């Protein structure tokens, strides 16, 4: 029996091409997607990986065979696909493996209006159908197959974003952008065109072999070139996008990275100025500064588990105006609750360009604590190590514990969270404290138990 457990993840499909999946499976995924969503029309897009056009085309054939009309928007960023899903009111499928190495590819799927498709919202059913059809053969095509047509939405996507954040009146800024040979090289020139920005483009050539560095700015080694260019050229800031350009990382005028929590707080303050009293979602490993800034600006912070399906679900439930994660995913009600790094970048540009000081000075008010960053430890028994940490801290009068996502231990001057990876034998530790010495002490205490 066909087993897709290696490639069907919690939120998407992802694996090595062609050893783990190929165009034959992609066609079945397209047919199953049309079947499970019940859609008579869908939209598809793909990134610059060599395998993406073939996989995307096969998916379109499968969906059309089930009677769905397919609009192919071709090369695009993931948030451009979400835009198309929202603007056209169609379920969508994006072919990308985001920041993974070149041999990988995947599918991010959504329902109409960019609503998420995850294990509990259709992905498990899609997987079951693909497995069944792989073994038994696909069903007979629909009596009336759907059509496959092409449409370019890049200009509409850029216009939509520029209608949400007005950059026309900002002071001129010099911005270095590292697209990592990913889809930022496709979207940034159109979005930034005609704005008072001097664009210094790095690695804008679309190349799914990633010849310069991995398109994963979360790893510090992949922003070294950006940091150096900002320092060399005296730029006002630097932006780095991941492979499918749905996440954006920011460095200041000194080339120093700005934490995604500080960006979350900055954007939250701006969104609350537009929508007074609004709700802002943050996951449980963002900085204490995020809920503080939300409250200071009259908003209501809501804490969630880590992961985009939880964020989007909570945004829909609460009507939240904005959500942010430590991983530099930023979600906007004005963007169908979907994540878009480009819109977050535009907020940073608007905030910086709307005043005269440097970015480091502007974000200092949002970066208030010392943090460890995420520290991964390989462990044989995730549950056992988590239980050991819980036993070590639950009797302490200075600490409170909660298990919303893994284990979070909170004291007056510090907190830490330990979570198990869904896909690897890892425990992930995040620590924050009011000063660096305390953060280091708490980190070392926790790691001693995790790695015992």
C-alpha positions in Angstrom: 0.0 0.0 0.0 1.2 3.5 -0.8 2.4 5.4 2.2 2.7 9.2 2.0 3.6 9.8 5.6 7.1 10.9 4.7 5.9 13.8 2.5 2.5 14.8 3.9 3.4 17.1 6.8 1.2 18.9 9.3 0.5 21.9 7.0 1.8 20.9 3.5 3.3 18.4 1.2 7.1 18.3 1.1 9.8 15.9 -0.1 12.6 15.0 -2.4 11.9 15.0 -6.1 11.7 12.5 -7.8 12.6 9.9 -5.2 9.8 10.7 -2.7 7.3 12.1 -5.1 6.9 13.1 -8.7 4.6 14.4 -11.4 2.5 11.2 -11.3 1.7 11.8 -7.6 1.3 15.6 -8.3 -1.5 14.8 -10.8 -3.2 12.6 -8.1 -2.9 15.4 -5.6 -4.5 17.8 -8.0 -7.4 15.4 -8.6 -7.8 14.8 -4.8 -7.6 18.6 -4.1 -10.5 19.3 -6.5 -12.5 16.4 -5.0 -12.0 17.3 -1.3 -12.6 21.1 -1.8 -15.5 20.5 -4.1 -14.3 23.4 -6.2 -15.3 24.0 -9.7 -12.3 26.3 -10.2 -8.9 26.6 -8.5 -5.7 28.7 -8.9 -2.1 27.4 -8.9 1.3 29.0 -8.8 5.0 27.9 -8.5 8.4 29.0 -7.4 11.7 28.9 -9.4 12.8 25.3 -8.6 13.6 23.3 -11.7 10.9 20.7 -10.8 8.2 23.3 -10.0 6.7 23.9 -13.5 6.3 20.2 -14.2 4.8 19.4 -10.8 2.4 22.4 -11.0 1.3 21.4 -14.5 0.6 17.9 -13.5 -1.4 19.0 -10.5 -3.5 21.3 -12.9 -4.1 18.3 -15.2 -5.3 16.2 -12.3 -7.7 18.9 -11.1 -9.0 19.6 -14.6 -9.7 15.9 -15.1 -12.0 16.1 -12.1 -13.9 19.0 -13.7 -12.2 22.0 -12.1 -11.2 25.0 -14.2 -7.6 25.9 -13.3 -6.1 29.4 -13.4 -2.3 29.1 -13.5 -0.5 32.3 -12.3 2.9 30.8 -13.0 6.0 32.1 -11.3 5.0 33.7 -8.0 5.8 34.0 -4.3 3.6 32.1 -1.8 1.9 35.3 -0.6 1.2 36.2 -4.2 -0.6 32.8 -4.5 -2.5 33.7 -1.3 -3.4 37.1 -2.9 -4.8 35.3 -6.0 -6.8 32.9 -3.8 -8.2 35.8 -1.8 -8.9 38.2 -4.7 -10.3 35.5 -7.1 -12.2 33.6 -4.3 -10.6 30.3 -5.3 -8.9 27.4 -3.5 -5.2 27.5 -4.3 -2.0 25.4 -4.5 1.5 26.8 -4.4 4.4 24.6 -5.5 7.5 25.4 -3.4 9.7 23.9 -0.7 10.3 27.3 0.8 13.7 27.4 2.3 14.6 23.7 1.8 17.5 22.6 -0.4 17.1 22.4 -4.2 16.3 18.7 -4.4 13.1 19.3 -2.4 9.7 20.5 -3.6 6.2 20.7 -2.0 2.7 22.0 -2.2 1.1 24.6 0.1 -2.7 24.4 -0.3 -5.5 26.7 0.8 -9.2 27.0 0.4 -10.9 30.0 -1.1 -9.9 33.3 0.6 -6.5 31.8 1.5 -8.0 29.7 4.3 -5.5 27.1 5.5 -5.5 23.5 4.5 -3.8 21.4 7.2 -4.2 17.9 8.7 -7.5 18.8 10.4 -8.8 20.9 7.5 -8.6 18.6 4.5 -5.0 17.5 4.1 -5.6 14.1 5.8 -8.5 13.4 3.4 -6.4 14.5 0.4 -3.6 12.2 1.5 -6.0 9.2 1.9 -7.5 9.7 -1.6 -4.0 9.9 -3.2 -2.9 6.8 -1.4 -6.1 4.9 -2.5 -5.8 6.1 -6.1 -2.1 5.2 -6.2 -3.0 1.6 -5.3 -6.3 1.2 -7.2 -5.9 3.6 -10.0 -7.5 7.1 -10.4 -11.2 7.3 -11.0 -12.6 7.9 -14.4 -12.3 11.6 -15.6 -15.3 13.9 -15.2 -17.8 13.9 -18.0 -16.8 17.5 -18.7 -13.1 18.2 -17.9 -12.1 21.7 -16.7 -10.0 24.2 -18.6 -6.5 25.3 -17.9 -5.7 29.0 -18.5 -2.9 31.4 -17.6 -3.2 34.7 -15.8 -0.6 37.2 -14.6 -1.5 38.7 -11.2 1.8 40.3 -10.2 0.7 43.8 -10.9 -2.6 43.4 -9.0 -0.7 41.8 -6.1 1.7 44.8 -5.9 -1.2 47.3 -6.2 -3.1 45.6 -3.4 -0.1 45.8 -1.0 0.6 49.4 -1.9 -3.0 50.2 -1.1 -2.5 48.8 2.4 0.8 50.7 3.2 1.4 54.1 1.7 5.1 54.6 1.0 4.7 57.5 -1.4 5.4 60.2 1.2 8.4 58.6 3.0 11.9 60.1 2.9 14.2 58.5 0.4 15.8 55.3 1.7 18.6 53.1 0.5 17.6 49.5 1.0 19.6 46.3 0.3 17.4 43.3 -0.5 18.8 39.7 -0.6 16.4 37.5 -2.5 18.6 34.4 -2.1 17.9 33.6 -5.8 14.3 33.0 -4.7 10.9 34.5 -5.5 11.7 37.9 -3.9 13.7 38.6 -7.1 10.5 38.3 -9.0 8.2 40.3 -6.7 10.3 43.0 -5.1 11.0 45.0 -8.4 7.3 45.3 -9.1 6.2 46.1 -5.6 9.0 48.7 -5.1 8.7 50.3 -8.5 8.4 54.1 -8.4 8.7 54.4 -4.7 11.4 56.7 -3.0 13.7 53.7 -2.5 17.2 53.2 -3.8 17.2 49.4 -4.3 20.4 47.5 -4.0 19.5 44.0 -5.4 21.4 41.0 -4.2 20.9 37.5 -5.8 17.7 38.5 -7.7 18.4 35.9 -10.4 15.8 33.1 -10.1 17.8 30.0 -9.5 16.4 27.0 -7.7 19.9 25.5 -7.2 20.6 28.4 -4.7 24.2 29.1 -5.9 25.0 31.8 -3.4 23.5 30.5 -0.1 20.4 28.7 1.1 17.3 30.8 1.0 16.7 30.5 4.7 17.4 33.8 6.5 16.6 32.2 9.8 20.1 30.7 9.8 22.6 33.5 10.6 25.1 32.2 8.0 22.7 33.1 5.2 22.5 36.8 6.0 26.2 37.4 6.3 26.4 38.8 2.7 23.4 41.1 3.4 25.0 42.4 6.6 28.3 43.1 4.9 26.6 44.9 2.0 24.6 47.2 4.3 27.7 48.1 6.2 29.8 48.7 3.0 27.2 50.9 1.3 25.8 52.8 4.3 22.3 51.6 3.5 19.4 52.5 5.8 18.5 48.8 6.2 18.6 45.4 4.7 15.8 42.9 3.9 16.2 39.1 3.3 13.5 36.9 1.9 13.3 33.2 2.0 12.9 31.0 -1.1 9.2 31.5 -1.6 9.3 35.0 -0.3 6.6 34.6 2.3 9.0 35.5 5.2 11.1 38.6 5.5 14.1 39.2 7.9 15.4 42.7 8.6 18.8 44.1 9.5 19.4 47.6 10.7 21.8 50.3 9.3 24.7 48.6 11.3 23.9 45.2 9.7 22.6 43.9 13.0 19.6 41.5 12.8 16.3 42.8 14.2 14.4 40.1 16.0 11.1 39.1 14.4 9.5 39.8 17.8 10.5 43.5 17.5 9.1 43.6 14.0 5.9 42.0 15.2 5.7 44.7 17.9 6.4 47.5 15.5 3.8 46.3 12.9 1.3 45.7 15.7 1.6 49.3 16.9 1.0 50.5 13.3 -2.0 48.3 12.7 -3.5 49.3 16.0 -3.2 52.9 15.0 -5.4 52.0 12.0 -7.7 49.7 13.9 -8.0 51.0 17.6 -8.7 48.3 20.2 -8.0 45.4 17.8 -6.8 42.0 18.7 -3.2 40.9 17.9 -2.1 37.3 17.8 1.4 36.2 18.9 2.8 32.7 19.4 4.1 31.7 22.8 7.7 32.1 22.0 7.6 35.6 20.8 9.1 38.2 23.2 7.3 39.6 26.3 7.6 42.9 24.4 4.9 41.9 21.9 1.9 41.7 24.3 3.3 44.7 26.2 3.4 46.9 23.1 -0.1 45.7 22.1 -1.5 46.6 25.4 0.3 50.0 25.5 -1.3 50.7 22.1 -4.8 49.9 23.3 -4.9 46.4 21.7 -5.8 42.9 23.0 -2.9 40.4 22.8 -3.9 36.7 22.3 -1.2 34.0 22.8 -1.3 30.9 20.6 0.6 27.7 19.8 3.4 27.9 17.3 2.4 27.2 13.7 0.5 29.0 10.9 -2.6 26.9 11.1 -3.1 27.8 14.7 -2.4 31.5 14.0 -4.8 31.6 11.1 -7.5 29.7 13.0 -7.2 32.1 16.0 -7.3 35.1 13.7 -10.4 34.0 12.1 -12.0 33.2 15.5 -11.1 36.5 17.1 -11.2 38.8 14.1 -7.6 39.8 14.9 -6.1 42.5 12.8 -2.5 41.1 12.8 -0.5 38.1 14.0 3.3 37.5 14.3 5.6 34.6 14.9 9.2 34.3 16.0 10.0 32.7 12.7 9.2 35.9 10.8 5.7 34.9 9.5 3.4 37.9 9.7 -0.3 37.6 9.2 -2.8 40.4 8.3 -6.5 40.6 8.4 -6.3 42.9 5.4 -4.6 40.1 3.5 -7.2 37.4 4.1 -5.5 36.4 7.4 -2.6 35.0 5.4 1.1 35.6 5.9 3.1 38.0 3.8 6.7 39.0 4.5 6.4 41.7 1.8 3.7 43.6 3.7 5.6 43.5 6.9 8.7 44.8 5.1 6.6 47.7 3.8 5.4 48.6 7.3 9.1 48.7 8.4 9.9 51.0 5.4 7.0 53.2 6.2 7.9 53.5 9.9 11.5 54.2 9.1 10.8 56.6 6.3 8.2 58.5 8.3 10.8 59.8 10.7 14.5 60.9 10.6 16.2 58.5 13.1 18.0 55.3 12.2 16.3 51.9 12.3 18.3 50.8 15.3 17.0 53.7 17.3 13.4 53.2 16.0 13.2 49.5 17.0 15.0 49.9 20.4 11.6 50.6 22.0 10.4 47.2 20.8 13.4 45.1 21.7 13.4 45.1 25.5 14.8 41.8 26.7 17.6 39.3 26.3 16.8 36.2 24.3 18.6 32.9 23.6 17.2 32.3 20.2 16.0 28.8 19.4 18.4 26.1 20.6 17.9 22.5 19.3 19.0 19.4 21.1 18.9 15.9 19.7 17.3 13.6 22.3 16.2 9.9 22.3 13.1 10.4 24.4 11.4 13.7 23.9 8.5 12.9 26.3 10.9 11.7 29.0 13.0 14.8 28.8 10.0 17.1 28.9 8.7 15.2 31.9 12.1 15.7 33.6 12.0 19.5 33.1 8.4 19.6 34.4 9.5 17.7 37.5 12.4 20.0 38.1 10.4 23.2 38.0 6.8 22.4 39.0 7.5 22.6 42.8 9.3 26.0 42.6 7.4 28.8 44.2 8.9 31.4 41.8 7.7 29.7 38.6 4.4 28.9 36.9 4.0 26.2 34.2 1.7 25.8 31.3 1.5 23.2 28.5 -0.2 25.1 25.7 2.6 24.0 23.4 5.3 21.9 24.9 6.2 23.3 28.3 6.5 26.9 29.2 8.0 27.9 32.6 7.5 31.6 33.6 9.0 33.5 36.5 9.1 37.3 37.3 12.4 37.9 35.4 12.5 35.1 32.8 10.6 32.5 30.9 11.5 29.5 28.7 9.6 27.2 26.5 10.6 23.6 25.4 8.8 22.0 22.5 9.3 18.7 20.6 9.9 18.8 16.9 7.1 17.1 14.9 9.5 15.8 12.3 12.9 15.2 14.0 14.1 13.8 17.4 14.7 17.3 18.7 13.7 19.5 21.6 13.6 23.2 20.9 14.4 25.6 23.7 13.7 29.3 23.7 14.7 31.5 26.7 14.0 35.2 27.5 15.0 37.3 30.5 15.3 40.9 31.7 19.1 40.7 31.3 21.7 38.6 29.5 23.2 37.1 32.6 19.8 35.7 33.7 19.0 34.5 30.2 22.4 32.6 30.1 21.8 31.1 33.6 18.3 29.9 32.8 19.4 28.5 29.4 22.2 26.5 31.0 19.9 25.1 33.7 17.3 24.0 31.1 19.9 22.5 28.8 21.5 20.6 31.6 18.2 18.7 32.1 17.4 18.4 28.4 20.9 16.9 27.6 21.3 14.9 30.7 
